[in-house]
Amino acid sequence: MINFEDRVGPDFGEHNPTYPEWNFPTWLADAKFGIFVHWGLYSVPAWAEVGDLPTAVEDAYRDHQYAEWYGNTVRVEGSSAQAYQRATFGEGTSYEDLADVWTAEKFDADDCVALFRQAGARYVVPTAKHHDGFCLWATDTTPFNSAVRGPRRDLMQEFADSSRSAGLKFGSYFSGALDWHVSDFRAIDSDADIFRLRRNDEDFARYSHAQAVELIQRFSPDILWNDIEWPDGGKSDSEFGVAALFREYQRSVPEGIVNDRWGVPSHGYLTREYSDIGGLSDKNWESCRGLGKSFGVNQQETAADVLSVAELVQHLVSVVSRNGNFLLNIGLAADGSVPAIYRDRLLGLGAWLDVNGQAIYNTRTWTGTLNEQQQRHYAVTVGPEATYLCVLAPDAELAPAPLDVAGGSWLGAGDGAVDGVVVPAALRGEPIAVLSIPHRSSDVELP
């Protein structure tokens, strides 16, 4: 996977723009868990490859496992997406013609957000525009949007209103440098093509800037989550450049934050997509991935392709204990409903958080150390009133605890006395069991 903080754009020499500083907001440091939502024209075919075997590098884009890349994959000769498009929608039907097929007839933003809240999410980040260029808000920049075609609704407004009514923070995903609707390139078939086959001219930079400013002015997103960089024509110190956009955003949303995927030397926080940052990081970061192997919903995935509740819990704890947030993606079906295999996982994760959420929310990293054996058995987080020892395999024979557990209590196991790190029988079937150890002095402060 590409790590975007490694890309910093053209060198303008003495005319390099000056970027504003970013402070990781306390609300996001406390929130820990959010829901990403990928939904768009690609949800109509909902088609991508599946499988556990590695795909040869030269075929990775022909056999793409991301359903939201269908608009590109369908143009790759010999791809299953191309064959599916012709068989399902008819010879001559283009990807963009799907804008007149998509109706989103079952979408209820309130119900959708209520499910995310029940899952334990504290923020929601829907796709405002993916790489296909189809906008999910009533933009003035193009008629290729959901208010004019397809659903004929301002879907971002509905998401924003419902999220904030439910007490959740609201972000916007935006594809800054890839927009296949206003481009004329062949299909991307390699990682390098992501950066070669894109528009970098000033006109497109102005177009992207105008759309991003609309998102800021209309929705005041708490996170401005950009993807696949920004057109090089908009990286200078111009009125439509990234630096100017950042300043506009900070003026409009003082507690807002951006991610690292802009292709400039300014990173609000780091992202990792289906990958990891390694050990404990001194930088704020976010793990993002789908429940399955795609961000857009993929009709070919089965329950076997989707993370179990236990795997979700284990990933969440691992990320949070290492100074990260977890942005879990849900792909909505074309009609706007949440697929059953996703709903069950969300409810299971929410049930675990109902009992153990104090070990996740409002926590910070532990400053102690775990030896190699302890790392296989434990993760540790620190809250305002307690330190939390998370037992990663409650059924296993455990290594010695990395800290004094005297006076602790097991979350969800009542008021029974703690006998070392002996997991109560009632918790041994849990994905992770949590021992809460109250702070013993008033000098414990969260960073």
N, C-alpha and C positions, 0 to 999 in steps of 0.2 A: 504494500500500500504506500501511496505517496504521502510524505509528511510535508505539509505545505509551509511550515515555518522555515524550511530550508530554501524557499524560493522568495527572493526579495526584489525582483523586477529590474528594469533598466537603471543604469547609473547615469544620473543627470549631472554629475560633477558638482560644481559650486551651486547649481540650481536644483539640487535635490530638495524635495519638499520636506518640511518639518511637520512631524506627526504629533498629535496630542498624546499625553500620557494616559494610560488606562489603570484604573484601580478595580480589581476584582470585587464586585459588589457583595456586601455582607449577605444580602438576600439570597444570592446564588450560592455562596459558600455554605449557607444554612440549608438550602433546598435539597441538594444532593441528587435528586432524581426527577427527571423530566420525560415527557413523551414527545417524540418526533412523529410527524404525520406526513407520509408521502401519499399524495392523492392527485390524480390528474387524468389526462387523456389516456395515459399508459394503463390506467386501471380498467379501461374498457376491454382490451385484449387480455390483460393480466397474464402475460406470457413471458417466461424465461426458462432457461435450462435449470435442471436440478441434478444432484449427484454428488457423491463424496470423492470421486476420483479427480485428481488434479487435471485441469485442462492445459494442453500444450500452449505455451506463450503465444505462438503464432495463430492460435485459434481462439484465444480468450475473448475476443470481441465478437466473433461469429457465434460463439456458444455462451454468450454473456449470461450470468446468473442474476443480474439486476433487472427486474421487470421495468423499472423506471427508465431504463436505457432502450426500451423497445423502439423508440423513434429512430435510433441509430441502428440497432441490430436488424431491423426490418429491411434496411438498405444494404446489408452485407450479403452478397451473393452466396447462396448455399446455406443460409442460416435457417434454423427451424422457425424462427419468428417470421421470416419472409414467406415460408410455405404456409404457416398458420394464417397470416394476413390474407393471402390469396384465397385459401380454402374457406375462410370464415366470412370475409367481407367482400370478396369478389375481386377479380382481375381489374386493375386500374384504380382501385380505392386506395387513396394515399393515407398516410398516418394522420395528416391534418384534417382529413375528412371525418375522422372520429369525433371532432368537435361538435358535429351535428348528430351524433349518436348518443353521446354521454348526457344523461338526464339527472343523475344524483337524486332520484325520486324518494329514497328512504332516509336521506341525510337529515338528522336532527342534531344540531350542534350541542344543545343542552344535554341530550342523552349521551352523546359521545364524550363530552367533557366530564359528565358525571361518572362515567365508567373510568376515565383516566384518574379522576380524583379518588375513586374507590380503590384503584390500584396503588395509590400512594404517591402519585406524581404531584409535584409542586409547581411545575411549569410546563407549558405546551408550546411546541414549535412546528407549525404547519408549513408546508411548501407553498410559498406565494407564487413562485415561478421556477419550474425545473428547466433542464437543458433544452426541452422542446419549445420553449418560449411562450407557452400558454399560461396566461396570468389568471390567478384565482381571485382577483379583485377587479372592481370597476375602474380600470386604469384609463387615463386619457391618452396614453401613449400608443395604443394599438387596439383595434377591434378584436384581436385574437385573445379574448378573455371570457371568463365564465359568466359575466353579466350580459354579454352580447350574444354569445353562442353557448351551445350545450345546456348546462343547468339554468342559465339566465338568472343567476343569483351571485351576489357578492359574498363568496364563501369565506374569504378572509375576515370580512366584517362580522359574519356570523360566529366564526371561531373566536375572534377577539372579544366580542360581547359576552359570549358564553363563558369563556375562560375567566374573564375578570369578574363576572357575576358569581362564579364559583370560588373566587378567592385565589385563583392561580395566576402566576405571571405568564405573559404572552410574548412569544418571539416570532420572528419571520425568517424562514429560509428563503434565500434568493440565489439564483444562478447568475453570477456576475459576468463571466467571460464566455460562457457557452450559451448560445441561443440559435438553435438550428432553424427557427422560423424566419429569421432575418439574415441568414447566412446561405452561402452556396458552395459548400465544400462536399467532397466525397465522404463516405462513411468513415468514422474513426475506427481503426483496427489495431491500434497499439497505444501504449501509455504515452509515447512521445507525440502521437497525433493529437492528444488532448490539448497540447500547447502549440502544435503546428497548425492544426485545422480549426482556427477560430479567428474572429475578427479582432484586430487591434487598432483599427482606424479611429479617428476623432469622432466621426459621426456616431459610431456605435458606442463609444465611450460616453457621449452625451446622452444617448438613448438609455443606457444602463443607469447612468447617474439620475436621470429624470425619474425612472421607475423606482429607484431606491429612495429618492427624496419623497416620492408619493407615499411609499410605505411608512416612512418616518412621520410625515405630516398627518397621515390619516389614521395610523394605528399606534403610534408611539411605542414601537416594540421594545420590550425589555431586553431582548437579545436580537442583534442584527447578525444573522448566521449566514455568511456568504459561502459560496462553493466554487471550486475550480477557478480561483483567482479573479482578476479584473483585467479588462482590456488594457494593453500597454499604453494606448492613446489616452488613457485616463489616469496614468500614474504620475504625471507631472504636477507641478504646483499651480494648476489651472483652477478656474472656478468650478469645473466639472470633474476635478480629480478626486482621488481617494482621500487625500488629506483634507480637502474642503468638505467632503461628505462626512468624514469623521467629526469635524468641528461642528457641522450642522446637527449631527446626531447628538453630540454631547450637549449642545445648547438645548435641544428639544427634550432629551431624555437623560438627565444628569446621572441617574442610577443605572443607565443602560450599559451594555458591554458588547463588543464584537468578538469574533473568533479569529483564527490565524490564517484563514484561507483567502487572502486578498492579494498575495504576490507582492507585498511591500514589507519593509522592515518595521512593522507595527503589529503586534499581536496582543489582542485582549486576553485570550487564553488559548492553550494548545488543544488540538483535537486528534483523536485516534479512531480510525474507522476499521472495524473488524480487526483491530490490532491492539497492541499494548504499549505503554510508555516505559515498562520495565519495573524497577523497584520504586521505593518511595521518592516522590518528586518534590522539589522545592518550588515548582511552578504549578499554577492551577491548570488543570486539564480536564477534558471530557471524553469519555468513551462513548462512541455512538455505533450502533449496530441494529439490525433488524432482529425480530424474534426468529425469523428463518434466515435464509441466505440472500434475501433481497430486501430492498427498502419498499419498493412498490409491491402490492399484493401479487402473488404468483399462484395461479390456479393449479399449477403442477405440484406445488408443495403439499405434503401431507403432514400429519402430526409428528411423524418420525423426523421430519426436516426442521422442526421447530424446537427451540429450547424448552426444557422442562421447567417447572416452577423451581425445583431445586437448583438447576443451573442458573436461572435468573437471580435467585437469592445469592448464590455463591459469587456470581459476577459483580453484583451490586456491592457486596461487602468487600470484595477484593479491591474494587476501584475506590470506594470511599475511604478505606483504610490507608490508601496511598495518595491522598490529597486530590482525588478526582471526583467528578460528577458522572452520572450514568444517564445518557440520553437514549432511551429505548424507542426504537421506531415501530410504529404500527402502520401497515398499509391498509387503507380502507378499500372495500370493494367498490366497484363502479357506482352502485346504487347508494353509497354512503354508509353502509352498515359495516360493523366490525366483524370479521370472520370469526366463527365459533372457536376455532383452535387458538386464536389470539385472545379472545374474551376469557376463556378458561384460565389461561396463563396469567393474565392481568389480575383476575380475581384471586388466584392463588398467591401471587406476590403481595397483593394488598392485604390478604389475611395474615401473612407472616409479618408485614410491617405494622399491622394493628397491634401486635404483641411486642415486637422488637424495634419499632421505629425510633425509640429514644437512642438506640445505638447507631443510628444513621443520621437523622436530622439534627442540625445545629451542632454537629461534632466537628472536631479537628483531628489532625494526625497526632499519634503518640510519639513522644520523643525518645522512648526506650528502644532497645534492640532485641531482635529475635534471632536466635542461632538457626542454623540450617534445619535442624530437626523441628524446632518450634514453628518455623515458617510453614511447615507442612500441616501443622495442627491448629494454628491460631492466627487471628488478625485482631488488632486492637484499635479502638477509636476512643476519643476523649470528648465527653460532653460537659455542659456547665456544672453538673452536680455529681457525675460519676465517670469512671473509666469502664469501658466495656470490653470484656474478653470474649471474642467470638470464636466458638469452637467449630472448626470447619468440617469435622467428621465426628458427630456426636456418638456414633457407634464404635469408634476406634479406641484402641488403647492409647492413651494420650501421653505426650512428652510432659516433663515438669513445666508448670506454669511460668511464664516470663515475668510475673509480678506477684506481689502479695495479694492473695484473694480473700484474706480474713475479713469477715463482715459483709461479704458479697451475697447476692441473691440471684437466683436464676429467673430470668424473665419468662412469665407464662407458667411457672411451676409452683405458685403459691409462696408461702412464707417459711418453707422448710429450711433447716439449717444447712449451710454449705460445708461439705466434707471434702476439702481440697478441690481439685477439678474433677469431681465425679459427677458426670451428667445424670440428672434424675431420669428414671426410666420413662417418664412421660414425655421427655424431650428427645429421646434417642432416635426417634423417627423423623425429627425435624431436619430441614436442609442444613441449618446452622443453629446451634444453641448459644444463647448469650448470657454471660454472667456479668451482672452489674455490680461494680465495686465503688461504693461512695467515696468521694474525696475526703481525706482525713484532716485537711487544713484549709484555711481560707485563702491560701496563697496560690491555689491552682487557678490559672487564668487561661482562657482560650486566646490564641494568637489572633 
